């Protein structure tokens, strides 16, 4: 029954992974060739504004949220040495989560005004109607109950760091979602905007970040067949993340009319995030030391390593752009959206894929049948995604220079952004092709993959040497 629940969350996440980027490519094309798709989008009554809301929400909560929960349901019982508690509830929670976001897509598309339960809300990344929020919270609390009870029933005394990150991440997810989608309704004016800023950034920092890092802490030691470099460093990273990340949100709104100490606190917190980031990067890149040849055979290790590189770039850029000296210059440009894509579509998508590459054979009993299709997905992320990000960032820098330095209007600025926007559209389509290859690889592996046994590589053709230790042992 546990494998059934994991498969539900896993396959659902793949569906959302395809839907979100398709909408993203369409939106990108609208920037490049305005009006090119109007006839079709008008017929569907799907304007850009609604597509953008659906695009961001299904990628964050559909793809990343569901792939991370699939990993949680697989990883935590193994680290606890106990079976998943009430896997039937985890299975029903997966259907409830899907129902929540299907309802969100339909209601956002329908645009029903003025109804407290089914109308689109104002908060960015919190636009889903209150009906969706209620279903999401019920699903979250159900999953948290299942895995928390599993940890209480554990057979091992020591808690490996993935337990800290994944279980802690579930709690911070529930708390953050409640604040950003329910408590915020009690505020208005600047108070509302402060809570909205807190929610907007912590949707990444307190939901996506601890869950993604917890998966990587599990996959990297096992895939590289090496023990974790430093358990102590990992715990330092966890607690400093929890201490410094919650205060960063308002660096998105430094020009807002609020007390200056709040914005200064956000900037300082953003800079202090360098501590947990350094702990994570050192641990992830030092763990495979002496056995980096495993990166050739192990796609989970490849994707986790690539995600770590993207994560490092994200966390260098984040504190830099949060400072007053830089923020005013790039704030209203595509630089900010490029940064968000680097984190969510780059680093944490790689961590999500690393988790699925590791989990899939172990819950289906089938190897991923083709290294060629796995390579298509990997190289689309390793080559095309960075070019996509550079084009996105280039468009933001060009806009900043045109408007802030040369004093041009936004219409005049369009002349200097079409090349980077063309790059963004073409490379975004290439990345989407990589996601389609990923989905095809998983589907085809069900009927074409060879039987999998522990000790084999997740993707065949590179030998079947045994793992260095039993699952969970290499990470303890």
C-alpha positions in Angstrom: 0.0 0.0 0.0 2.9 2.4 0.7 4.3 1.9 -2.8 0.8 2.6 -4.2 0.7 5.9 -2.4 4.2 6.8 -3.5 3.4 6.0 -7.1 0.3 8.2 -7.0 2.2 11.2 -5.8 5.1 10.5 -8.2 3.0 10.1 -11.4 0.8 13.1 -10.4 3.9 15.3 -10.1 5.0 14.3 -13.6 1.7 15.4 -15.0 2.0 18.8 -13.4 5.7 19.1 -14.6 4.5 18.9 -18.2 1.4 21.2 -17.8 3.3 24.1 -16.1 6.2 24.5 -18.6 3.8 24.2 -21.6 2.0 27.3 -20.3 5.4 28.9 -19.6 6.5 28.5 -23.3 3.2 29.9 -24.5 3.6 33.0 -22.2 7.2 33.5 -23.4 6.0 33.4 -27.0 3.5 36.1 -26.2 6.3 38.4 -25.0 8.3 37.7 -28.2 5.4 37.9 -30.7 2.5 39.8 -29.1 -0.9 38.9 -30.4 0.4 35.7 -32.2 -1.9 33.4 -30.2 -4.7 35.8 -29.4 -7.2 34.0 -31.7 -6.7 30.7 -29.8 -6.5 32.2 -26.3 -9.5 34.4 -26.7 -11.5 31.3 -27.9 -10.3 29.5 -24.7 -11.0 32.6 -22.6 -7.5 32.2 -21.2 -5.6 35.5 -21.0 -2.0 35.9 -20.0 -2.8 36.9 -16.5 -4.6 33.7 -15.7 -2.0 31.5 -17.5 0.7 33.0 -15.4 -1.1 32.2 -12.2 -1.7 28.6 -13.3 1.9 28.3 -14.5 3.5 29.3 -11.2 1.1 27.5 -8.9 1.1 24.1 -10.7 4.9 24.1 -10.9 5.4 25.0 -7.3 2.6 23.0 -5.7 1.9 20.4 -8.4 5.3 19.4 -9.7 7.7 20.2 -6.8 5.2 19.7 -4.0 4.0 16.3 -5.2 7.4 15.0 -6.2 8.8 16.0 -2.8 6.0 14.3 -0.9 6.6 11.1 -3.0 10.2 11.2 -1.9 9.2 11.8 1.8 6.9 8.8 1.8 9.7 6.7 0.4 12.7 8.0 2.4 11.4 8.6 5.9 10.2 5.0 6.6 13.6 3.7 5.4 15.5 6.0 7.7 13.2 5.2 10.5 13.4 1.4 10.0 9.6 1.3 10.3 6.8 0.9 7.7 4.8 4.0 6.7 2.0 4.6 9.1 -1.5 4.5 7.5 -0.4 4.5 3.8 -4.0 4.4 2.9 -4.4 7.9 4.3 -1.3 9.1 2.3 -2.9 7.7 -0.8 -6.2 9.5 -0.2 -4.2 12.7 0.6 -2.6 12.4 -2.8 -6.0 12.4 -4.5 -7.1 15.3 -2.3 -4.0 17.3 -3.3 -4.7 16.6 -7.0 -8.3 17.6 -6.6 -7.3 20.8 -4.9 -5.1 21.9 -7.8 -7.4 20.7 -10.5 -10.1 22.8 -8.8 -7.6 25.7 -8.7 -6.9 25.5 -12.4 -10.6 25.4 -13.3 -11.6 28.2 -10.9 -8.7 30.4 -12.0 -9.7 29.9 -15.6 -13.4 30.5 -14.8 -12.6 33.7 -13.0 -15.7 33.7 -10.7 -15.7 37.2 -9.1 -16.8 38.1 -5.6 -17.2 34.7 -3.9 -15.2 34.1 -0.8 -14.7 30.4 -1.4 -14.1 30.1 -5.2 -12.7 33.5 -6.3 -9.1 34.1 -7.2 -7.2 35.8 -4.3 -4.7 38.7 -4.5 -1.6 37.3 -3.0 1.2 36.3 -5.4 1.7 32.5 -5.4 -1.4 32.5 -3.2 -3.9 33.2 -5.9 -5.6 29.8 -5.6 -9.2 30.1 -4.3 -9.9 29.4 -0.6 -11.5 26.1 -1.5 -8.1 24.9 -2.8 -6.3 26.2 0.3 -8.7 24.2 2.6 -8.1 21.0 0.6 -4.3 21.6 0.6 -4.2 22.1 4.3 -6.2 18.9 5.0 -3.9 16.9 2.7 -0.7 18.4 4.3 -1.9 17.6 7.8 -2.7 14.0 6.7 0.7 13.5 5.2 2.4 15.0 8.3 0.4 12.7 10.6 1.5 9.6 8.6 5.2 10.4 8.5 5.4 11.9 12.0 3.8 8.7 13.4 6.3 6.7 11.3 9.2 8.5 12.9 7.7 8.0 16.4 7.6 4.2 15.6 11.2 4.2 14.4 13.6 1.4 15.2 16.7 3.5 15.1 17.6 6.1 17.8 19.7 8.4 15.7 17.9 10.7 13.2 19.8 11.2 10.0 19.8 14.8 8.7 17.2 14.0 5.9 14.7 13.3 8.7 15.4 16.8 10.1 14.9 18.5 6.7 11.9 16.5 5.5 9.9 16.3 8.7 10.9 19.9 9.6 10.0 21.0 6.0 6.5 19.5 6.3 5.9 21.4 9.5 7.2 24.7 8.1 5.1 24.0 4.9 2.0 23.7 7.0 2.8 26.8 9.0 3.8 28.9 6.0 0.8 27.9 4.0 -1.6 28.8 6.8 0.0 32.2 7.3 0.2 33.1 3.6 -3.3 31.9 2.7 -5.4 32.3 5.8 -3.8 34.7 8.4 -3.1 37.2 5.6 -6.9 37.7 5.2 -7.0 39.4 8.6 -4.8 42.3 7.3 -5.1 45.1 4.9 -2.9 47.9 3.5 0.8 47.8 4.4 0.2 45.0 6.9 -1.2 42.8 4.2 1.8 43.5 2.0 4.2 42.6 4.8 2.5 39.2 5.3 2.4 38.7 1.5 6.1 39.4 1.2 6.8 37.0 4.0 4.7 34.3 2.3 6.0 34.9 -1.2 9.6 34.3 -0.3 9.0 31.6 2.3 6.9 29.6 -0.2 10.4 28.9 -1.5 12.5 29.1 1.7 10.3 27.3 4.1 8.5 24.9 1.8 10.6 24.0 -1.3 14.1 24.5 0.2 14.1 22.2 3.2 12.3 19.4 1.3 14.6 19.6 -1.7 17.7 19.6 0.4 16.4 16.7 2.5 16.1 14.6 -0.7 19.6 15.5 -1.8 21.0 14.7 1.6 19.5 11.2 1.1 20.4 10.6 -2.5 23.9 11.9 -2.8 25.6 9.5 -0.2 23.7 6.5 -1.5 24.3 7.3 -5.2 28.0 8.1 -4.7 28.5 5.1 -2.4 30.2 7.4 0.2 29.2 8.4 3.7 28.0 11.9 4.3 31.0 14.3 4.6 29.9 15.9 7.9 26.8 15.2 9.9 27.6 18.1 12.3 27.8 20.5 9.3 24.5 19.3 8.1 22.8 20.1 11.4 24.4 23.5 11.5 23.0 24.1 8.0 19.5 23.0 9.1 19.2 25.2 12.1 20.7 28.3 10.5 18.3 27.8 7.6 15.4 27.8 10.0 16.8 30.8 11.9 17.6 33.1 9.0 15.3 32.3 6.1 11.9 33.4 7.7 13.1 37.0 7.9 14.1 37.4 4.3 10.7 38.0 2.6 10.5 41.7 2.7 13.6 42.2 0.6 11.2 41.9 -2.4 9.6 45.2 -1.3 12.4 47.5 0.0 10.6 50.5 -1.4 7.4 49.8 0.5 6.2 52.3 3.1 6.9 50.3 6.2 9.3 50.8 9.2 12.9 50.8 7.9 14.0 48.2 10.5 11.8 45.6 8.8 13.4 46.0 5.4 16.9 46.2 7.0 16.2 43.0 8.9 15.2 41.3 5.6 18.5 42.4 3.9 20.6 41.2 6.8 18.8 37.9 7.0 19.3 37.4 3.2 23.0 37.9 3.6 23.2 35.6 6.6 21.7 32.8 4.5 25.3 32.4 3.2 25.9 30.3 6.3 23.4 27.4 5.6 24.2 27.6 1.9 27.9 27.1 2.5 27.2 24.2 4.8 25.0 22.5 2.2 27.3 23.1 -0.8 30.4 21.8 1.1 28.5 18.7 2.3 27.1 17.9 -1.1 30.2 18.4 -3.1 32.6 16.8 -0.6 30.5 13.6 0.0 31.4 12.0 -3.4 35.1 12.8 -3.0 37.3 9.9 -4.1 34.4 8.3 -6.0 33.3 10.9 -8.5 33.4 8.2 -11.2 29.9 7.2 -9.9 28.6 10.3 -11.6 29.0 8.5 -14.9 26.9 5.5 -13.9 24.4 7.2 -11.5 21.8 9.6 -12.9 20.5 10.4 -9.4 24.0 11.6 -8.5 24.2 13.6 -11.8 21.0 15.4 -11.2 21.7 16.0 -7.5 25.1 17.5 -8.4 23.7 19.7 -11.2 21.0 20.9 -8.8 23.7 21.8 -6.3 25.5 23.9 -8.8 22.3 25.7 -9.7 21.6 26.1 -5.9 24.9 27.7 -5.4 24.3 30.2 -8.2 20.8 30.9 -6.9 22.1 31.7 -3.4 24.9 33.9 -4.7 22.5 35.9 -6.7 19.8 36.1 -4.0 21.7 38.1 -1.3 23.3 40.2 -4.0 20.0 41.4 -5.4 18.4 41.9 -2.0 20.8 44.8 -1.1 19.6 48.4 -1.5 22.4 49.2 -3.9 21.2 46.6 -6.4 17.5 46.1 -5.7 16.3 49.5 -7.0 18.0 48.8 -10.3 16.6 45.4 -11.1 13.4 45.2 -9.1 10.8 45.7 -11.8 12.6 43.7 -14.5 12.8 40.0 -15.6 16.0 39.6 -13.6 13.8 38.7 -10.6 11.8 36.1 -12.6 15.0 34.6 -13.9 16.3 34.2 -10.4 13.0 32.5 -9.4 13.4 30.1 -12.4 17.0 29.3 -11.4 15.8 28.2 -8.0 12.6 26.4 -8.8 13.0 25.2 -12.4 16.7 24.7 -12.0 18.0 23.7 -8.6 14.9 22.1 -7.0 13.6 20.6 -10.2 17.0 18.8 -10.5 16.6 17.6 -6.9 13.1 16.4 -7.6 14.3 14.5 -10.7 17.2 13.0 -8.7 14.7 11.7 -6.1 12.4 10.2 -8.8 15.4 8.6 -10.6 16.3 6.9 -7.3 12.8 6.0 -6.2 11.2 4.9 -9.4 12.9 1.5 -9.8 12.5 0.7 -6.2 8.7 1.3 -6.1 7.9 -0.2 -9.6 10.5 -3.0 -9.7 11.6 -1.7 -13.2 14.9 -0.1 -14.3 14.7 3.0 -16.3 15.1 1.4 -19.6 17.1 3.9 -21.7 20.3 5.9 -20.8 19.7 7.8 -24.1 16.4 9.3 -22.9 17.8 10.0 -19.4 20.7 11.8 -21.1 18.3 13.9 -23.1 16.7 15.1 -19.9 20.0 15.7 -18.2 21.7 17.6 -21.0 18.6 19.7 -21.6 19.0 20.9 -18.0 22.8 21.1 -18.1 23.0 23.0 -21.4 19.7 24.5 -22.5 18.5 25.6 -19.0 21.6 27.8 -18.3 21.2 29.5 -21.7 17.5 30.0 -20.9 18.4 31.5 -17.6 21.0 33.8 -19.2 18.5 35.0 -21.8 16.0 35.7 -19.0 18.6 37.6 -17.0 19.9 39.5 -20.0 16.4 40.8 -20.7 16.2 42.1 -17.2 19.6 43.8 -17.3 18.8 45.3 -20.7 15.5 46.6 -19.4 17.2 48.1 -16.3 19.8 49.9 -18.4 17.3 51.2 -20.9 14.8 52.5 -18.3 17.0 53.5 -15.3 20.1 54.8 -17.1 18.9 56.0 -20.5 15.4 57.1 -19.5 13.6 55.2 -22.3 10.0 54.3 -22.1 8.9 50.6 -21.9 7.9 50.7 -25.5 11.3 51.9 -26.6 12.9 49.3 -24.4 11.2 46.5 -26.4 13.8 47.1 -29.1 16.6 45.9 -26.9 14.9 42.9 -25.4 13.7 40.9 -28.3 17.0 39.0 -28.8 17.2 37.7 -25.1 13.5 37.0 -25.2 13.9 35.0 -28.3 16.7 33.0 -26.6 14.5 32.5 -23.6 11.6 31.2 -25.8 13.8 28.8 -27.8 15.7 27.5 -24.9 12.6 27.2 -22.8 11.1 25.0 -25.5 14.3 22.9 -25.4 14.0 22.4 -21.7 10.3 21.5 -22.1 11.4 18.8 -24.6 13.7 17.5 -21.8 10.8 17.3 -19.4 8.7 15.4 -22.1 11.7 13.0 -22.5 11.7 12.5 -18.7 7.9 11.7 -18.7 8.3 9.3 -21.7 11.2 7.6 -20.0 9.2 6.9 -16.9 6.1 5.7 -18.8 8.1 3.5 -21.2 10.1 1.9 -18.4 6.9 0.4 -17.0 6.7 -2.0 -20.0 10.2 -1.9 -21.4 12.4 -1.7 -18.3 14.2 -4.7 -17.1 13.4 -6.1 -13.6 15.2 -4.1 -10.9 17.0 -5.5 -7.9 18.7 -3.6 -5.1 22.4 -3.2 -6.1 21.7 -2.5 -9.8 22.0 0.9 -11.3 18.8 2.8 -11.7 19.5 3.1 -15.5 21.1 0.0 -17.1 24.1 -0.4 -19.4 26.7 0.7 -17.0 27.2 -2.4 -14.9 25.4 -3.7 -11.9 28.0 -3.2 -9.1 26.4 -3.5 -5.6 25.9 -0.4 -3.5 28.4 0.4 -0.8 25.9 -0.2 1.9 22.3 -1.1 2.4 19.8 1.7 1.8 19.9 4.0 4.8 23.2 2.6 6.0 25.3 4.8 3.8 23.5 7.9 5.1 23.4 7.2 8.8 
